[in-house]
């Protein structure tokens, strides 16, 4: 008897990180049940002739319905953000459960779960931001939460109300090693940034364009190097977030060449925008303010090289949407200084189309690499075992792309709540036309097809990527660890 499929995606060109081929895809329930030619009819047939059939994207670094350390809530809810992600071809997000000083981590995580359960339309996991590394957080909450599937932590080496000092950083690395969790890091030298900001403001340099100068390039490379040395000493794998400079990428390449177990990412803003975008009349440049700041065209080329060499394994959005009003980017209206302006830009929806246009339509690195950095490697690093590829038994998270569809990005096209896109005006070729999550048609015909709150939480253990390297450093380091860990 022929198998009965709930859905058959027929006649498309399927791509994974390792292969590109023509095939039908048969879906039963939430999973891919068959891949082949001339599959039996499904209860629903999706015509993918002339289209590319790709794994749904995984955005492993985005801020959703998150309260900042300054008490400012970003513009998106889990509903609006995940709808925006889905329209852009993303089927899984990993935002943050953000602890601030004085907060109990368990309660923070529970609160973010309630928000996501109410709104998310696609699947999600959480990174836990650790800003209050007390004995209670380190010895009780982190181990317990890792056991329940929250296997990645984030720490900041800068920001007045979020940063951990070197001793606290070592504490977090040590507890992560014991718990088998991944540690993700915003790596910039806080003292250098703080010193520079004070001098710029004292000299009247307050416009958004001075934000780039306030984060000296050396702040990134120095902090990455310091972080790597501490992580190597503890023998704890790390993920370095949003690498923005050629110097930062060079430090990472050198460390990986030494056998240090680390991963790193960049973001579309560092591949497609430069610090010149900040130099606008008045405070308009605030639209392009993010941290680390936008850099130079030469950095873009260095980052593309690092992606090609797999020194950078993923490209996330770092979606951090703030509206263009007093509750968002402009707390003091037209008098807002770069120090006051909220750092962050929207980008969940535009991430994949920007990368598709550059990598596939324009031929930079190609289709398989596109799939690798946007889906397969995020799934591997963060142990999303059923995500990130098209194979029998995997979740049917699939984006069907029209490779010839030409789009000019406009503010009004975006489905997030920031009210603008930093990429407006860009002409792109290639766009996702249908998006499935666990076999459900989420986006079709330019419309949302599922209800809010139907996304699922993805419990994860650390997986292979979070295991210590065990032997990547010398015998003296191993002896030292035997004494102190």
Residue, then its C-alpha position, 0 to 999 in steps of 0.5 A: x500500500x502506498x504511504x499517505x502523506x499529509x503534504x507533498x512538496x513537489x518538483x522543487x530543487x532541494x538544498x542542504x549544507x552538503x548537496x543540491x538535488x531535485x526531489x519531492x518531499x513527503x511530510x507526515x504529521x510534523x516530520x519529513x517522511x520521504x524524499x524522492x522522485x514521483x512520491x505518492x500523492x499527498x492530502x495536500x500538494x504544494x507545487x514547488x516547480x521552479x523554486x528552491x526548497x530549503x531548511x527553515x532558517x534558525x535565528x540564534x541571536x535575537x531580542x524579543x519582548x525584552x526589557x533592557x537594563x535601562x528599563x526600556x521594553x523593545x518594540x516587539x512582542x513574541x507574536x509580532x517578532x515571530x510573525x516577522x521572522x516567518x515572513x522572512x523564511x525563519x522557522x526557529x528563533x533563540x531569543x533571551x531570557x534577560x536577567x538584570x541585577x537583583x533578579x532571580x534567574x528561575x523567575x526570569x526564565x518562567x516569565x519569558x516562557x509565559x510571553x512566548x507561550x502566549x504569542x510565538x507562531x514558530x518554535x523557540x528556545x532561550x539563551x539565559x542572560x546572566x547579569x547577576x552571577x550570585x551564588x544562588x544564580x551560579x550554584x542553584x539556578x543555572x544547573x537546574x535550568x540547564x537540566x530543563x533544556x536551557x543549555x546556553x548562557x549569555x554574558x556581557x563584558x560591557x554595559x554599565x548594568x550588565x557587565x561581568x568582571x573577569x572573576x565573574x566571567x571565570x565563575x560563569x565559565x566554570x559553572x557552564x563547564x560543569x553543567x555542559x552549557x554553551x557560553x555566548x559572549x558580547x565581547x568588548x572592553x568596557x573600560x576603553x568604551x567608557x573612557x572614550x564615551x566620556x571624552x566624546x561627550x565632554x567635547x560636544x560630540x553627541x550625534x549618532x555618528x560618534x557612536x562608532x568612535x565610542x567603541x574603538x576597534x581595539x575594544x573588540x579584539x582585546x576583549x575577544x582575546x582575553x575571553x578566549x584565554x580565560x575560556x581555554x584555561x577553564x576548557x569551556x566552549x564559547x560562542x562569540x557574538x556579532x564579530x564586527x572587525x577584521x581584527x576580531x576575526x583575526x584573533x578568532x582564526x588564530x585561536x581556532x588554529x591553536x585548537x581552542x574550541x570556540x564558535x563565532x558569528x556575525x550579523x547582516x549589519x556588519x556585512x551590508x552597512x558601514x559607519x557612514x550610515x550613521x552620518x545623517x542629519x540631526x538624530x536620524x543616524x540613530x536608526x543605524x545604531x547598534x553595538x558593536x557599531x557599524x564598521x568599514x567596507x574593509x571589515x565587510x570583506x574580512x568578515x565574508x572571508x571569515x565566513x568562507x573559511x568557517x571561522x565564523x559559522x553563523x550569521x544571526x540578526x541580533x534583532x533589537x527593535x526600538x521605535x523612533x519615539x521617546x519610548x524607543x530611540x529618542x528619549x530626549x527627542x532631537x536632543x538625544x545623544x548617542x549615549x542615550x539612544x537605544x542600541x539595536x536595529x530590527x532585522x529578523x525578517x530581512x536577514x535571510x533575504x539579504x544573505x540569499x541575494x548576496x550569497x545565491x543570487x550574486x554568487x558569493x559563496x553559494x547556496x550550500x553555504x547559505x544553508x549552512x550558516x543560516x540553518x545547519x550550523x546554528x542547529x548543530x551549535x545549539x543542539x537543535x537536533x531535529x532542525x536545520x536540514x532537510x532529511x527523513x525524520x527531521x522536523x518539516x521546517x521548510x522555506x520555499x524560495x522563488x529565486x527570481x522574485x525581485x524585491x525592493x525593501x521598504x519600511x512598510x513591508x516589515x512585520x515587526x513593530x520597529x516601524x522602519x528597516x535599516x535596509x530600506x531601499x535595497x533591491x534584492x533577488x530571491x524571496x520566500x513565498x511559502x514557509x512551513x513549521x513542523x509541517x504546518x503552512x505558516x506563510x502562504x500567499x503573503x498571509x499568516x496561516x497559523x494562530x499566535x501561541x502555536x510555536x513550541x519551546x525546544x528543550x536542549x541539552x548542551x550537545x557536542x558543541x558544548x562539551x569541553x575540548x579536553x586536550x586543546x590546551x597544555x598539560x599545565x592548564x589541565x593540572x591547574x584545572x584539577x586544582x581549582x575546578 
